Every structure is written in structure tokens, then in C-alpha cells.
């Protein structure tokens, strides 16, 4: 799908355009501040949930997609078609990164680093 030619009527305001960037920063900072100040109360759970980096970035991405959908006047099907290639490319990168992180965690929990350090000490390396 080709990118739409958006006129000045379809361009979002500066505040709306900056929201996908600022939103996760504010949510994560709120969670960090809440934890540092050891705040308790009814808002602790929602602040902790929304301030989780994964949730905050997901909310930001959803908002950005909604903003594109609204600015272009697209249906959800049009938006899906437009973003399909990007999501497919990102999926393989995320999969490889997650697999590497899981493998690193497995090696750490198995004590491979300690075993190699002991072996190096034994061999006077």
C-alpha cells in the first residue's frame, strides 16, 4: 500500500504527534518514582502495571497506530495491510533477540560462567 498524501488538515498537532514518544517515558517514570518513594494506596497496582516497560511501549504503539488510522481515514483492515510488512520484519528480530536473552539466562542459571572461570583458574589461564 502506498503512503497517503496527507494535507495540512490531516496532520496531527504537535502534542498528539509527541504523545507516542512521551507516554512511555511518563508511565515508566511514574512507576519508578512510585517504587522509589514506596507509595502505597489504591493507585499502586495500576501505576505499577502501566509503568511496566512492555505495557508502556505497547500502549504507545497502539496509540501511534490509532493516530495513523485516524489521520489517514483508514479502516482497521487498511491499517493492518499498511503495517503488515513492518510487523513481519520486527517479529523475526524480536524472536532472535528473545532467544539470545533466554539462552544467556539459561547459561547464567546453569553456572556455566562459574565453571569456565574455575576451569581457567585450574589451568592457570
N, CA and C atoms as a LAMMPS dump frame, in Angstrom:
ITEM: TIMESTEP
0
ITEM: NUMBER OF ATOMS
375
ITEM: BOX BOUNDS ff ff ff
-5.0000000000000000e+02 5.0000000000000000e+02
-5.0000000000000000e+02 5.0000000000000000e+02
-5.0000000000000000e+02 5.0000000000000000e+02
ITEM: ATOMS id mol type element x y z
1 1 1 N 0.847 -1.186 0
2 1 2 C 0 0 0
3 1 3 C 0.883 1.236 0
4 2 1 N 0.512 2.197 -0.804
5 2 2 C 1.273 3.435 -0.883
6 2 3 C 0.961 4.34 0.297
7 3 1 N 1.944 5.141 0.667
8 3 2 C 1.721 6.102 1.743
9 3 3 C 0.772 7.18 1.25
10 4 1 N -0.165 7.596 2.104
11 4 2 C -1.126 8.608 1.681
12 4 3 C -0.489 9.986 1.619
13 5 1 N -1.026 10.813 0.734
14 5 2 C -0.592 12.196 0.646
15 5 3 C -1.477 13.001 1.585
16 6 1 N -0.959 13.303 2.771
17 6 2 C -1.751 13.984 3.783
18 6 3 C -1.614 15.493 3.641
19 7 1 N -2.729 16.157 3.587
20 7 2 C -2.723 17.608 3.541
21 7 3 C -2.633 18.167 4.942
22 8 1 N -2.605 19.481 5.068
23 8 2 C -2.484 20.108 6.386
24 8 3 C -3.647 19.796 7.314
25 9 1 N -4.803 19.434 6.751
26 9 2 C -5.957 19.117 7.596
27 9 3 C -5.787 17.787 8.321
28 10 1 N -4.952 16.907 7.802
29 10 2 C -4.79 15.573 8.377
30 10 3 C -3.578 15.441 9.294
31 11 1 N -2.74 16.441 9.333
32 11 2 C -1.534 16.374 10.158
33 11 3 C -1.924 16.618 11.62
34 12 1 N -1.495 15.731 12.525
35 12 2 C -1.86 15.913 13.931
36 12 3 C -1.118 17.096 14.557
37 13 1 N -1.645 17.557 15.665
38 13 2 C -0.989 18.65 16.384
39 13 3 C 0.328 18.141 16.976
40 14 1 N 1.16 19.068 17.394
41 14 2 C 2.451 18.692 17.973
42 14 3 C 2.268 17.835 19.217
43 15 1 N 1.319 18.19 20.057
44 15 2 C 1.071 17.421 21.28
45 15 3 C 0.676 15.981 20.962
46 16 1 N -0.216 15.809 20.009
47 16 2 C -0.657 14.459 19.622
48 16 3 C 0.498 13.694 18.984
49 17 1 N 1.297 14.357 18.164
50 17 2 C 2.417 13.694 17.499
51 17 3 C 3.501 13.266 18.488
52 18 1 N 3.688 14.015 19.569
53 18 2 C 4.712 13.674 20.561
54 18 3 C 4.225 12.655 21.592
55 19 1 N 2.934 12.428 21.663
56 19 2 C 2.39 11.518 22.678
57 19 3 C 2.996 10.112 22.623
58 20 1 N 3.157 9.48 21.451
59 20 2 C 3.764 8.136 21.454
60 20 3 C 5.191 8.107 21.99
61 21 1 N 5.878 9.243 21.966
62 21 2 C 7.241 9.3 22.496
63 21 3 C 7.228 9.579 23.995
64 22 1 N 6.372 10.497 24.403
65 22 2 C 6.352 10.943 25.797
66 22 3 C 5.606 9.962 26.707
67 23 1 N 4.564 9.318 26.186
68 23 2 C 3.726 8.43 27.007
69 23 3 C 4.518 7.345 27.737
70 24 1 N 5.353 6.542 27.063
71 24 2 C 6.082 5.515 27.818
72 24 3 C 7.067 6.096 28.821
73 25 1 N 7.658 7.236 28.491
74 25 2 C 8.603 7.864 29.423
75 25 3 C 7.879 8.261 30.705
76 26 1 N 6.71 8.871 30.563
77 26 2 C 5.935 9.301 31.73
78 26 3 C 5.459 8.098 32.546
79 27 1 N 4.951 7.066 31.865
80 27 2 C 4.452 5.888 32.586
81 27 3 C 5.576 5.17 33.339
82 28 1 N 6.708 4.977 32.681
83 28 2 C 7.834 4.284 33.323
84 28 3 C 8.407 5.132 34.457
85 29 1 N 8.495 6.44 34.252
86 29 2 C 8.989 7.32 35.313
87 29 3 C 8.034 7.325 36.504
88 30 1 N 6.732 7.275 36.24
89 30 2 C 5.753 7.203 37.327
90 30 3 C 5.91 5.936 38.147
91 31 1 N 6.135 4.826 37.473
92 31 2 C 6.346 3.558 38.193
93 31 3 C 7.636 3.618 39.012
94 32 1 N 8.69 4.155 38.419
95 32 2 C 9.965 4.249 39.121
96 32 3 C 9.845 5.153 40.346
97 33 1 N 9.19 6.29 40.182
98 33 2 C 9.007 7.215 41.306
99 33 3 C 8.155 6.59 42.391
100 34 1 N 7.112 5.882 41.996
101 34 2 C 6.231 5.219 42.966
102 34 3 C 6.998 4.174 43.773
103 35 1 N 7.852 3.412 43.087
104 35 2 C 8.641 2.392 43.78
105 35 3 C 9.705 3.034 44.674
106 36 1 N 10.336 4.099 44.195
107 36 2 C 11.391 4.748 44.973
108 36 3 C 10.834 5.411 46.226
109 37 1 N 9.65 5.991 46.107
110 37 2 C 9.037 6.666 47.248
111 37 3 C 8.214 5.711 48.122
112 38 1 N 8.127 4.461 47.691
113 38 2 C 7.378 3.415 48.402
114 38 3 C 5.942 3.859 48.684
115 39 1 N 5.316 4.375 47.631
116 39 2 C 3.936 4.841 47.724
117 39 3 C 3.008 3.632 47.8
118 40 1 N 2.032 3.704 48.688
119 40 2 C 1.023 2.654 48.791
120 40 3 C -0.342 3.299 48.632
121 41 1 N -1.294 2.508 48.234
122 41 2 C -2.641 3.023 48.069
123 41 3 C -3.322 2.361 46.89
124 42 1 N -4.522 2.834 46.57
125 42 2 C -5.296 2.181 45.51
126 42 3 C -4.704 2.356 44.112
127 43 1 N -3.87 3.357 43.895
128 43 2 C -3.293 3.573 42.569
129 43 3 C -1.981 2.832 42.355
130 44 1 N -1.489 2.17 43.375
131 44 2 C -0.195 1.497 43.259
132 44 3 C -0.213 0.411 42.191
133 45 1 N -1.249 -0.403 42.17
134 45 2 C -1.316 -1.506 41.204
135 45 3 C -1.424 -0.993 39.768
136 46 1 N -2.349 -0.049 39.47
137 46 2 C -2.397 0.452 38.085
138 46 3 C -1.116 1.166 37.649
139 47 1 N -0.499 1.921 38.552
140 47 2 C 0.748 2.615 38.205
141 47 3 C 1.847 1.6 37.93
142 48 1 N 1.899 0.547 38.724
143 48 2 C 2.907 -0.5 38.525
144 48 3 C 2.667 -1.239 37.212
145 49 1 N 1.41 -1.537 36.911
146 49 2 C 1.093 -2.247 35.67
147 49 3 C 1.366 -1.376 34.449
148 50 1 N 0.844 -0.16 34.438
149 50 2 C 1.009 0.717 33.283
150 50 3 C 2.451 1.194 33.125
151 51 1 N 3.221 1.208 34.216
152 51 2 C 4.606 1.638 34.16
153 51 3 C 5.58 0.542 33.786
154 52 1 N 5.086 -0.681 33.645
155 52 2 C 5.956 -1.756 33.169
156 52 3 C 6.423 -1.385 31.76
157 53 1 N 7.71 -1.482 31.475
158 53 2 C 8.203 -1.04 30.163
159 53 3 C 7.489 -1.698 28.98
160 54 1 N 7.173 -2.973 29.095
161 54 2 C 6.493 -3.659 27.99
162 54 3 C 5.091 -3.11 27.774
163 55 1 N 4.363 -2.898 28.855
164 55 2 C 2.999 -2.37 28.758
165 55 3 C 3.03 -0.929 28.255
166 56 1 N 3.946 -0.127 28.779
167 56 2 C 4.04 1.272 28.375
168 56 3 C 4.351 1.394 26.877
169 57 1 N 5.27 0.584 26.392
170 57 2 C 5.609 0.631 24.967
171 57 3 C 4.471 0.093 24.105
172 58 1 N 3.753 -0.909 24.587
173 58 2 C 2.601 -1.423 23.857
174 58 3 C 1.52 -0.351 23.742
175 59 1 N 1.223 0.331 24.842
176 59 2 C 0.233 1.406 24.809
177 59 3 C 0.654 2.513 23.844
178 60 1 N 1.918 2.83 23.841
179 60 2 C 2.427 3.856 22.942
180 60 3 C 2.281 3.426 21.479
181 61 1 N 2.582 2.172 21.188
182 61 2 C 2.453 1.67 19.821
183 61 3 C 0.994 1.655 19.373
184 62 1 N 0.098 1.252 20.271
185 62 2 C -1.332 1.242 19.941
186 62 3 C -1.813 2.664 19.664
187 63 1 N -1.381 3.61 20.482
188 63 2 C -1.767 5 20.261
189 63 3 C -1.238 5.5 18.918
190 64 1 N 0.004 5.166 18.585
191 64 2 C 0.59 5.612 17.315
192 64 3 C -0.181 5.023 16.134
193 65 1 N -0.554 3.748 16.223
194 65 2 C -1.328 3.136 15.146
195 65 3 C -2.708 3.782 15.03
196 66 1 N -3.317 4.077 16.157
197 66 2 C -4.625 4.744 16.139
198 66 3 C -4.496 6.118 15.489
199 67 1 N -3.404 6.812 15.787
200 67 2 C -3.173 8.143 15.23
201 67 3 C -3.037 8.068 13.699
202 68 1 N -2.31 7.077 13.207
203 68 2 C -2.155 6.901 11.758
204 68 3 C -3.502 6.558 11.129
205 69 1 N -4.233 5.661 11.753
206 69 2 C -5.55 5.254 11.244
207 69 3 C -6.481 6.443 11.132
208 70 1 N -6.489 7.26 12.153
209 70 2 C -7.374 8.42 12.185
210 70 3 C -6.955 9.481 11.16
211 71 1 N -5.65 9.735 11.074
212 71 2 C -5.157 10.765 10.162
213 71 3 C -5.401 10.387 8.701
214 72 1 N -5.288 9.1 8.404
215 72 2 C -5.45 8.654 7.019
216 72 3 C -6.894 8.307 6.679
217 73 1 N -7.745 8.182 7.685
218 73 2 C -9.13 7.796 7.44
219 73 3 C -9.262 6.344 7.027
220 74 1 N -8.38 5.512 7.512
221 74 2 C -8.37 4.104 7.131
222 74 3 C -9.274 3.277 8.022
223 75 1 N -9.63 2.1 7.516
224 75 2 C -10.293 1.094 8.339
225 75 3 C -9.199 0.271 9.028
226 76 1 N -9.602 -0.59 9.944
227 76 2 C -8.611 -1.452 10.608
228 76 3 C -7.932 -2.382 9.603
229 77 1 N -8.678 -2.805 8.591
230 77 2 C -8.101 -3.668 7.556
231 77 3 C -7.008 -2.92 6.777
232 78 1 N -7.27 -1.67 6.432
233 78 2 C -6.268 -0.865 5.731
234 78 3 C -5.022 -0.666 6.592
235 79 1 N -5.238 -0.403 7.865
236 79 2 C -4.111 -0.211 8.784
237 79 3 C -3.297 -1.5 8.912
238 80 1 N -3.988 -2.629 8.986
239 80 2 C -3.295 -3.918 9.069
240 80 3 C -2.465 -4.194 7.834
241 81 1 N -3.012 -3.895 6.676
242 81 2 C -2.284 -4.092 5.424
243 81 3 C -1.047 -3.191 5.373
244 82 1 N -1.219 -1.948 5.812
245 82 2 C -0.121 -0.989 5.792
246 82 3 C 1.021 -1.404 6.715
247 83 1 N 0.69 -1.932 7.89
248 83 2 C 1.719 -2.244 8.888
249 83 3 C 2.182 -3.703 8.87
250 84 1 N 1.624 -4.505 7.991
251 84 2 C 1.932 -5.938 7.959
252 84 3 C 3.417 -6.225 7.718
253 85 1 N 4.021 -5.578 6.753
254 85 2 C 5.432 -5.828 6.439
255 85 3 C 6.347 -5.442 7.591
256 86 1 N 6.062 -4.299 8.218
257 86 2 C 6.897 -3.849 9.339
258 86 3 C 6.807 -4.816 10.508
259 87 1 N 5.614 -5.282 10.802
260 87 2 C 5.432 -6.21 11.921
261 87 3 C 6.088 -7.549 11.614
262 88 1 N 6.012 -8.001 10.373
263 88 2 C 6.659 -9.268 9.994
264 88 3 C 8.17 -9.162 10.141
265 89 1 N 8.753 -8.051 9.718
266 89 2 C 10.196 -7.86 9.85
267 89 3 C 10.6 -7.767 11.315
268 90 1 N 9.834 -7.028 12.09
269 90 2 C 10.153 -6.87 13.506
270 90 3 C 10.004 -8.186 14.254
271 91 1 N 9.069 -9.022 13.835
272 91 2 C 8.84 -10.292 14.525
273 91 3 C 10.068 -11.179 14.533
274 92 1 N 10.749 -11.292 13.415
275 92 2 C 11.941 -12.146 13.368
276 92 3 C 13.065 -11.56 14.223
277 93 1 N 13.193 -10.24 14.222
278 93 2 C 14.218 -9.603 15.054
279 93 3 C 13.92 -9.824 16.531
280 94 1 N 12.673 -9.656 16.916
281 94 2 C 12.266 -9.87 18.313
282 94 3 C 12.485 -11.32 18.715
283 95 1 N 12.16 -12.25 17.824
284 95 2 C 12.356 -13.669 18.113
285 95 3 C 13.826 -13.989 18.346
286 96 1 N 14.707 -13.489 17.508
287 96 2 C 16.143 -13.754 17.65
288 96 3 C 16.674 -13.122 18.939
289 97 1 N 16.258 -11.899 19.228
290 97 2 C 16.696 -11.22 20.445
291 97 3 C 16.221 -11.964 21.688
292 98 1 N 14.967 -12.381 21.682
293 98 2 C 14.421 -13.114 22.833
294 98 3 C 15.118 -14.458 23.016
295 99 1 N 15.402 -15.138 21.912
296 99 2 C 16.094 -16.425 22.01
297 99 3 C 17.493 -16.239 22.594
298 100 1 N 18.188 -15.182 22.169
299 100 2 C 19.523 -14.906 22.718
300 100 3 C 19.457 -14.583 24.195
301 101 1 N 18.472 -13.803 24.601
302 101 2 C 18.308 -13.487 26.021
303 101 3 C 17.981 -14.72 26.848
304 102 1 N 17.125 -15.582 26.319
305 102 2 C 16.783 -16.81 27.031
306 102 3 C 17.992 -17.73 27.142
307 103 1 N 18.773 -17.814 26.077
308 103 2 C 19.978 -18.652 26.104
309 103 3 C 20.978 -18.106 27.115
310 104 1 N 21.147 -16.787 27.16
311 104 2 C 22.041 -16.176 28.149
312 104 3 C 21.573 -16.444 29.571
313 105 1 N 20.264 -16.342 29.794
314 105 2 C 19.708 -16.645 31.117
315 105 3 C 19.919 -18.098 31.497
316 106 1 N 19.772 -18.991 30.521
317 106 2 C 19.987 -20.42 30.764
318 106 3 C 21.443 -20.692 31.153
319 107 1 N 22.371 -20.065 30.447
320 107 2 C 23.79 -20.248 30.772
321 107 3 C 24.117 -19.694 32.154
322 108 1 N 23.522 -18.579 32.503
323 108 2 C 23.758 -17.996 33.823
324 108 3 C 23.223 -18.896 34.923
325 109 1 N 22.001 -19.368 34.763
326 109 2 C 21.388 -20.222 35.795
327 109 3 C 22.078 -21.572 35.903
328 110 1 N 22.627 -22.051 34.795
329 110 2 C 23.321 -23.334 34.821
330 110 3 C 24.705 -23.222 35.441
331 111 1 N 25.202 -22.005 35.62
332 111 2 C 26.508 -21.822 36.238
333 111 3 C 27.666 -22.056 35.301
334 112 1 N 27.438 -21.901 34.008
335 112 2 C 28.487 -22.144 33.022
336 112 3 C 29.631 -21.148 33.195
337 113 1 N 29.298 -19.886 33.483
338 113 2 C 30.341 -18.871 33.665
339 113 3 C 31.26 -19.203 34.822
340 114 1 N 30.667 -19.636 35.925
341 114 2 C 31.459 -20.015 37.096
342 114 3 C 32.318 -21.227 36.791
343 115 1 N 31.752 -22.208 36.085
344 115 2 C 32.511 -23.413 35.734
345 115 3 C 33.686 -23.065 34.831
346 116 1 N 33.474 -22.177 33.859
347 116 2 C 34.576 -21.777 32.974
348 116 3 C 35.636 -20.992 33.73
349 117 1 N 35.215 -20.152 34.658
350 117 2 C 36.184 -19.394 35.465
351 117 3 C 37.016 -20.347 36.321
352 118 1 N 36.384 -21.335 36.918
353 118 2 C 37.108 -22.324 37.724
354 118 3 C 38.075 -23.124 36.86
355 119 1 N 37.636 -23.491 35.666
356 119 2 C 38.495 -24.235 34.751
357 119 3 C 39.702 -23.385 34.339
358 120 1 N 39.477 -22.107 34.056
359 120 2 C 40.572 -21.229 33.676
360 120 3 C 41.564 -21.072 34.832
361 121 1 N 41.057 -20.99 36.052
362 121 2 C 41.942 -20.882 37.224
363 121 3 C 42.746 -22.157 37.391
364 122 1 N 42.103 -23.3 37.196
365 122 2 C 42.788 -24.578 37.321
366 122 3 C 43.892 -24.726 36.302
367 123 1 N 43.636 -24.223 35.068
368 123 2 C 44.629 -24.335 34.001
369 123 3 C 45.616 -23.175 33.991
370 124 1 N 45.541 -22.309 34.998
371 124 2 C 46.419 -21.135 35.111
372 124 3 C 46.332 -20.232 33.888
373 125 1 N 45.123 -20.019 33.41
374 125 2 C 44.926 -19.131 32.246
375 125 3 C 44.603 -17.747 32.712
